[in-house]
């Protein structure tokens, strides 16, 4: 059983971000937008396994800039949601005097 515990390593967000070379905030954004590595939540704590971090990093591996896999790891971009515009046309109060 000691081997199982020794071989399983979990990292918190700050450690995981350092491991993959990102800031903790960027990794949090990836998690929020669904573009980051798989994670587990135990209570209120977010943890990452080394295997999941490696798999996520490897999913962005490229041989050259023209490699079709070049953009496989997406930047943390909000998908859908509110744009901050009001009204159906996006222009609040236009046409009203």
C-alpha positions, 0 to 999 in steps of 0.5 A: 500500500505504501507504493500506491501512496508513493506513486500517486501525487496530487497537486493543488492549483498553485503547484499544478500551475508551476508544473505546467509553466502557467500562473495559478490564475491562468490555470483557474481560468482554464478550469472555469472555461473548460479548456484546462486539464481534468481535475478532482474536487475533494471538499472545496479543494481542487487537485490535479494528478500528474498524469492528467497534467501531462496528458493535457500538456501533451495534447498540445504537442506539435512538430512545427507551427504548421502542424494541424495540432498546433492550436489543440490546447485552447487559451482560456476564453469564455464560451457563450455567456453575457456580452455586457450588452443590453436589449436584443439589438445590443444597443440600450436606449437607441432610437428613444428620445 
